[in-house]
Amino acid sequence: MEARVQELMGKYELAVAFAKEFIAELGEARTIEILGRAFEKIQIKAGKDLATKLGSNSIQAMAEHSRKTASEKDNCDVLEVTDRHVKLKITGCPAHEAFKRLGAPEICKAYCDSDQVFIKAFNQKMKMIRTKTIAGGDDYCDHIWAMAD
């Protein structure tokens, strides 16, 4: 995970520098709101791009992608897959660690919140359910990609 944290620190360094200046000028709440909108735009593209890359936006495609991703990482476990949902447990978050090391852990919550937009861009009939986040102080993140009722 350390290599990924270092990669993300390089990727986020300029954005964090700008964010800190915006916080000084606009306040934290307003800056986080603006960053949240920016993260959402990035996640819309990422969700659409993933569906295109996988050749499908089905829950089965997301399950297979999640299994593959989890097999390549030591911080992600696929806990359950059904025809209605995929449950993941993430025990280490490179993004949160990168933001924390850059001195801006508060930015990570806006980043995490954009996952809701990501899954809708991947498949309009899906939603994300999450009750725990490392950025929120929990020991792990629970991600559930689910078909909306």
Phi, psi and omega in degrees: 000333183301318180299320179293320178300314180298318178300314181292325177300317177296321181291322186267348189305311181293318179298320179293320178300315177297316181300318180298321177293319177296321178299318179297324183272318189254345186095158184294315184300312182294319179296315180297322176300314180295315178299321178302317178296320178295315177301320180299319178297319178295319182290328176300313178297316181298318179296315178295317180297321180294316178301318179295313181300318181283342182077011181195149174245028182279163175297327178294320178295319178295322178297314180296317177298317180296319178298315180297313180299315180297324181292340181265355184232154177258007182243011184223130177234135172273114185272325185199140174228127173230183176284359181242342182200164173231121180254128179239153172233120180251118187260356176207133184243108179300324180296312179299316180297320179296312178300320180296314181294331178278001176083022182219056182297336181296337179289331185298328180299317177297322177297312180297319181300334181288351176300329179300319180288322179305310185291327176293325177289328177292314181203116182302339182268006180249160176219166176246136175242128179213131179244347182224140174220142175297321179297333178271003177102000179280165180285342181204168173253137172252123177247126173235112174270117187227153172287132178293149180289000000 
